[in-house]
Amino acid sequence: MAEHHWLFSKNPGHDFTRQHLGKLSFYDTMRLIISMGKGSTNDEIMDYFDLDPDLIPSQSAFCQRRRQISLSAFEYLFSEFSSSFPSTTDKFKDHCILACDGCHVVYATNSDIIEDYNKPRLIDYKGYNHMHLNGFVDVISKAFLDVVIQPGQQPDEREALHSMLDHFTPDDPQKYIITADRGYESYDLLFHCELKNLGYVFRVKSPSSPKSILSYYASELPDDLEEFDVTIKRFFTDKATNIMKSQSDVYRYINPSKNTPHFYELLRKNHSHLYFLLFRVVKIKTTENTQEIYFRLILYNFGIFIANEAAEENRKKKRDGSNKYLYELDFSSALKTARKFFMRRDSGRHIDIIRLMMKYVHAVKDRFRQFQRPLRGISAIHFGYR
């Protein structure tokens, strides 16, 4: 890329044409941006150039160089770098498991970027900016195979998965299984996977939900059972003849008004108005419905009982008359201390847990505060530290 830097510059023929005379080449600018953490710009530049005053460029020079690089440079580098390795590094029972999911990535607040800015609902609250990152990940190797970045206020996770499926061209697609959570369930994604010869496992809503793609088969699914494994067989069609309507256990009509373009690609590929689809619907009970909540409540009560004893002891302490504030027990620290105490294995060393909790107190300033305490908004978290 450095040898053909004009392909990745905003102004080819102008940007980086005299880079040999300066301190920041295209190569160093790219590497510096990629390696940056959450320190200040000057700190990051200083680290990159190993504290050498003769090599360190100014912050202004770096900002100018950064503006000269096009966004496509990083997209291209990610794509080429990722594809230079095998698509997957490990297999699960002779299959490669790929997962798709999305998350919000918060960045520096800028209310001018309307499609990313989340406006606060209450006055005096701080808004924040976020983008929606859709990732296609190899579950075993944990590597990103592809990403689609969307505006934070206008995410479309299904459309993102469609895009990533379009980009995905493995040599042996039948060796891959696509997995996704409930938000992705749609007939068209199933048809897209069928079109690409990919296996798939989608988590879907209960058949009793009218928004579930399984609602059509509710009579065939014993949803009142805690677990079941049922195979559904249907001929999907874009024709609605009287015979097909009368045999709903054999045919499933797909309305052309629905957004299912990949279904019609399947029909064109098969030169038919019918496409046979066999899929399993599996309901699995993972845990008892209320186990974990009781675990949390037991540990919470364990901590709060001890913390209340420590708070009482703290109130008995004689207050220093020179202190401006009254000091109360910090319950947040106390609960963390109780958890650490609970996790200790049998030990001959005695721990005075009450005295330990009393070391963590905070000043009560409510009657001294001259203004209402502001609540912090969501702040940016550098992606490398998430």
N, C-alpha and C positions, 0 to 999 in steps of 0.2 A: 504494500500500500504506500509506503514511504517513497518508493521508486516511481510511483505513478500518482503522486499526491494531488495533481490537478483534477483527477477524477473524483476526489473527495473534498474539494474546496468549494466554497460558495462563489468565489470569483476566480475561475481557472485562468491561468496566464498572468494573474496578479498576485494572488495569495501564495506565500511561501516561496516566491521566486528568488528572494535574497536570504533564504534561511541560513546559508553557510556563513553569512556575516553576523548573525545574531546569536543569541544564547538558546533560543527555543526552536528547534527543528520540528517538522511535522511528526517525526518519530517520537521525540521527547514529549511533545505536547499531548499526543495520544496516550502514551504510557503514563504520564503524570495524571491526566484526568481519570484514567482507569484505576490507578492505584490510590487515589485520594480517599482519606477517611473522613472523619467529622471535625478535624481541626480547622483552624483558620487557613485561608489561602496561603498566607506567608509561611505558616508552620509547615504546610504540606510541601511547598516549593523548597523550603530549607531542608526537609527530610529527603526529598528526591535527589537534590544535588549535594547531599552528604556534607552540609555545613561549609561548603567551599565558597567563600565570598567572591572569588573570581568567576564562578560559574552561575551563581544564583541570579536569575533575571528579576526584574521588578514585577510587582503584582499587576501593574498596568500592562506590561508587555505580555504577561500570561493571558490576561483578559482579551487583549487584542487577538492573539493567536487562537484562543478558544473560539472566538466569534467567526474565525475564518474557516473552521471545519464544519462541513455539512452534517446534518443528522444522519443521513444515509451511510456515513462512514462507520458509525458505531453499529448500525443495523447490519451492514455488510460484514464487519469484523466478527460480530456475534455468530452470524449464520455460517461463515466460512470456518471459523475456529471450532464451532460445535460439530460441524459436519466432517471435520478432519479426523474425528475420533469415531469409533463404531457407534451406531445408533444406540445400542445398549451394551452394557458390560457384563451383565449376568442374566440368567434365565430362571424362571420359576416353572418347574415341571415342563420344560421344553417350550415355554411361552414367555414372551416379553410383556411385562405389565406396564402400561402407560396410564398416567392419571392426569386429568385436566381439572383445574380449579382456578378461582380468581380471588384477588384480595386488593384492598385499597392501599395505596402507597402515598403517605402524606408528605408534601414538600412545602417549601417556603410560601407563606401566605401572599397571594396577589389577587385582589378582588377584581382586577381587570380581565382575568382569564375566566370568563363566565362559565364555560363548559366544565371547569374543574373546581370552581369556588363554591363551597358549601356555606351559604349565608346563615348566620346564627338566628335562632327563633326568638331570642329574647334580647332586649336592648342591653348594651354594655358587655354582651358576650362576644368573644372573638371568633370570627369565622376561620376557616382553614381551606387549603387547596389539596386536592388529592387526585391521583390518576388511578385507573383500574388496570391492574396487571393480571392478564390471563396467561397461565403457564401450562405447558405440556411437558410433563416430567416422567422420566424413567424411574419407576418406584424402587427398583433394586439398586441402581447406581446413584440415584438421587440427582441426576444431571438434567438440566433444562434442555429439551430438544427444540423447542420453539416457544415464542412468546407473542402475544398481541396486546398492545397497550391502547386503552380506550379512555375517553374523557371520564372523569370521576363522577360527573352528574348524569352521564348518558351511557352506562355500561350495558353491554348485550353479550352475556356469557355464551349463549347458544351460538350466536353469529361468530364469536371468536373461535369456538371449537370447530365450526364449519371451516373457517379459514385455515386453522392449523391442520385439519384433516386434508384439505386441498394441498397443503405444502408437503404432507407426509407421503413419501413414495418409497416404502421399503421393498427389498428384493423379494421377500416372502411374507406378504401381509397376513397370511393365515396363522403365522407364529406370534401375532400381536393381539393383545386384549386391551381395549380402551375402557377405562373406568371413569365414572363421573358421578357427582352427587345429585340430589333431588332437583336442584334448579335447572338441570340440563335435560330433563326428560322431555322428549318430543318424538313424534313419529319420524320427522324428517331427519333427525340425527341417527335414528336406527337405520333408515333407508340409506343414509350417507355411508355408514359403516358397512352395510350390505354391498353397496356399490363398490367400495374399496376392498371388499373381501376381508375385512377386519373383524375379529371377535370383539364382543362388548359386554360390559356389565354396568348397568345403570341403576342407581338407587332411585326409586320412584315413590310417589305418594300412595297411600292406601287405596285399594279399589273402591272403598266407600266414598272417597272424595270425588266430587264432580269434575275437578280439574286434573284428575289422574288419567293417564293414558290407559290405565287398566279398568276404568269404570265401565267400559263396554263389555268386559268379560267378568263382571262382578258375580254373576250367577254361577260361573264356573270355578270361582276361587273361594275356598273355605276360610274366609278372613276371620271368622270367629275362633279359629284354632290359633294357638300360639306359634305353631310352625306348620308349613306345608311346602310342597314342591310339585308344581303342576306344569305340564307342558301344553302350550297353546299352539294350535295349527290353524292357519287361515290362508285363503287365497285373497290377496288384496287386489282391488280392481278400481278402475275409474269409470266402470259401467254400472248402472243401477237398473238392471232388468227385473222383471217381476219374479223370475226364478231365484235370482240372487237375493232379492229382498226377503223371500220366503224361507231362505236357508241361511240365516244369519250365523249359524254355527259352522258354516263352511266358507262363506264369503264375507269380506269386510270392505265396505265401500269407502273410498277416500274422496271427499268432496273437492272438486277442482278449485273451489274458492279458498280452501285451506292453503297455508304456506308450506307446501311440500314439493318443491322443485326436484329434489333428488328421487322422489318416487317416480316421477314421469321420466327421469333419466333411466331408471331401472326398467320401466316398461319399454322404452325405445330400444334399450340394449337387448332386451329379450324378444323384441318384435312381437309383443303380445299385450293384451289388456289385463293379463293376470300375472301376479307375482306371488309365489308360495313362500310363506314365512313361518318358520317353526322357532319358537323361543320358550324358555323356561321362566316361570315366575316363582321365586323362592322367597319365603318368609322365614327369617331366622331370629330366634330369641337369643340375644347376646348376654344379657344379665337380668337379674331380678329388677323390677321397676324402681324399687326404693333402697337398694343397698347403699349406693354411694352417698346419698344425701344424709343418711344416718351416720356414716363414717365422719362426714364433715361436722355434723352437729355435735357428735361425741367429743371430737377434738376441740371444737370451739368452746363447749361448756367446760371441758377440762382446763382450758386456758383462762376462761373468764372467771371461774371460781377462785383460782389462785390470784388472778389480777385484782379481784375485789378485795381479797385479804391484804394484798400489798397496798392498795389504795387507802384502806382503812389505817394501816400502819403509818402510811405517809402523812395522813391527816393528823395523827397523834404527835408528829414531830414538832418540836418547838420552833416557831418561825423566827427567823432573824429579823429584828426590827429595822435593820438597814435595807432590807430587800424591798424593792418597789412593787414587785409582782408576787402573786400567790402561785405556787408551783403544784401542779397536779400530775398524777401518774399518766404516762403516755401509754394508752391501752394498745395502740398498734404495735409498739415495741414489746409490750408485755406479752401479747399473744404469740409473737414470733419467738420470744424467749421461752414460753411454755412449750412450744412445739419442739424446740431444740432440747429442752429438758426431757420431754416425753421420748424423744428418739434415742436418748443415751442408753447404751447397754449397761448391764450390771457393773458397777464400779465401786471400789472401796472408798473413793474420794467423795466426801460429803459436799453437796451443793446447797447453799442457802438461797433457794429460789426466790423467796420474798425479798430478801436484801438485794438480790441481783436485779429484780424488776424495779425496785425503788431507785436504782441508779439512773433510770431513764424517765425523766419528768420534763414537762414543758410549762412555760409561763402562761398564765391566763391573762390575756390583754384586752378582753372584751370591753371593760369599762374605761379603758384608756384609749381605745381606738377612735381616731378623729374622722374616719371615713369607713364606708362599707367595704368589707374585705372582698377584693375582686377574685372571681373564679377564673382559673387558667383555662384557656381553650386548648384544643388539640394542636400540638406543635409537630414540626417535621422531625422524622426519625430517619437518619441516613440509612439507605437500603442495606449497606454492608454490615450494619450493626443490628438489623431486625432479628 
